[in-house]
Amino acid sequence: MEFFCYHRDRPGSLALRQELLEDHWSYMDRYEKEMIARGPTLAPGSGEPTGSVHIVDLPDPAAARAFAFDEPGHQAGVYRDVLLRRWRNLLGRTMWDFPGGRTGGDRFLVLGLGMGQSADLVVPPGRDELVAYGPLLSDDGSLWLGTAALVRAPDQDSARAVLTAGAYADVEVHRWQFGGRQS
């Protein structure tokens, strides 16, 4: 089962986040084989982290909750909240398989929060610009709750256009970059 996890940073927690960076990476290293995508969201202008995205393949919702809530930054109070949803990998690949590579171009997390009628259940045109793409679902996978995409795009408006306009209660667009240890 695939899960989308987005830890949003608490205001004023940057120093604590940086202090725990090695603990965070060591924790995520334990999930290397299960990882589909990962990386921080970034503030416009400063580029400071504002959250962490992880898409993982885990056995069940209980394992996903343990993954999300046992993370060292969460345990220490770095994050203000966690969005954890079942997810379906419509691209069938990991971010490391993204044809655009780790660098080059701007990257974004596009998060569409559902408002009833399912939308965007098939991969949109421009697949080569999508790093990850799929629906957000209830724990049992029966209810559509939204859509999450990681996309390379020239700007936020172009990134937002990956999702159908008017089909969501809210659409968030955050700068995002490939995560993991820097070599």
N, C-alpha and C positions, 0 to 999 in steps of 0.2 A: 504494500500500500504506500502510495506516495503522499507526502505532506508538505505544505507550504507553511513556513514559520517566519514571522517578521517581528523581531524584538525592536521596539521603538525606544530610543534613548530618553532618559529623564533629563530635563534641563539642568545644566550645571554638573553633569556627571562625566565630562570629558576626561578629567584627571584620573578618576577612578577607572574609567574604561581603559585608558592607556596603561595604568598600573597593572591591570588584569589581562593585558593583551596576550602574553605568553600562556597564561592559564586557559584563556579562551581557545587559542590555537591548539594547545595540547588536548583539550576536551574534544575539539572538532576532529583532530587526528584520529580519534577512536572511531569516527564515523566515516572515514575516508571512502570505504567501499560503498556506503549507502548514499553518499552525497551526489546530488544531481546538479545543484548550483549553490553558490554561496557568495557573499560579499556585502560590504557596507553600503548604506545609502549615505549621501553626502549633502551638506548644506550648500545652497547656491553661493557663489562668491568665495567663501572661506575654504570650502572643501572639507570642513570638519565632519566627522561621522555623526549621523543622526539616528542610525539604527543598523540592524544586521538582518539580512535575508539568508535563509537556509531552506533549500528544498531537498528533502531526504526520502529515501525508500526504507520504511520500517515495517515491522510485522503487524502492528495494530495501533489504534488510537492511544492505548495506555503507554506504549513505547514512545509514541510521538510526544505525549505530555511529559514523560520523563526526560526526553531529549531537550525539550523547550525549557522546562522549569528547573532542571538540575544544572543548566549551563552556569558557569562561574559568575558571569556578569549579572545574570538574573538573580542569583543567590545573594550577591553583594549589593544589589540595588541600583545597578547602572540603568536599568530599563524602567520606563513608566508603564508599559503594557506589552502584551504579547498577542499577536494574531496568529492562531494556529488553526489550519483548515486542511482537510483532506484535499488532495489535488490530483489531477490526471495529466500526465506528461504527453501532450498531443504531438510533440516533436519526436519523441522516442529517443532522445539523446541527452547527454550531459552538457554543461557549459564548456567542458574541455573539448567537445566535439564541434563547437560553434565554428563555422567556416571563417568567420572574421577574426579569430584569434583573441588573445587576451588584451591587446592594445589596439589603438586606432579608432578614432571616432568617439562620440559621446554615447554613454550607456544610461538607460533609465529603467527603473521599476515602475510599471504601470499597474495600478491596483484598482479594479472596478468592483465596487460593492453592489451586489444584486438588489433588485427591488421587485422580485416576483418572477416574471417571465424569463426563462433561460435565454441567454444571448451568447454569441461568439463561441459556439461549441465545435467549430472547425477552424483549422489554421487559416489565418487571413493571407492574402497575397503579400509578398515580401518576406517569405520564409527565411531567406538567407540573412535577414537583418534581425531575426528573432534568436535570442540566446536560450530562452525558455518560454513556454506558453502552455496554459491550460486552465480549466475551470477550477474554482474553489467550491468544495462540496461539504455537505454535512458529514459527521463521523461515519455513518453507514453508507455514504456515497449516493444516497437517494435524492437529496435536495441540492439544487444549484444555488450557490450563495454569492457567486461573482466570478471574476476572471483575474488571473495574475499573469503578467508578461514581463520578461526582461528583454529589452530591445536596444539595438544600436540605432540611433536616430540623430539628425542634425540639431534638433531642439525639442523642448518639452511638448509643443503643439503637435509636432510630427509623431512623437512617441505616443501621445494621447490618442491619435488617430488610428492606432492599432485596434482600439475597441470601438464598437458601434456607438455613435453619438446618441444620447437620449435613452439608452438601454439600461442605465445604471442609476442607483440612488446617489452615488458619489463616485468620482474617479480621482484618484491621487496619482501624481507623477513625481517621482523622486530621482535625483541623480543617483547612479549606482555604478559600482566598479567590481570587477572580478576580485574575489576574496581569496584568502588563504595566505600561507606564509610567503613572504617576499624572498625570492632567491637572489 
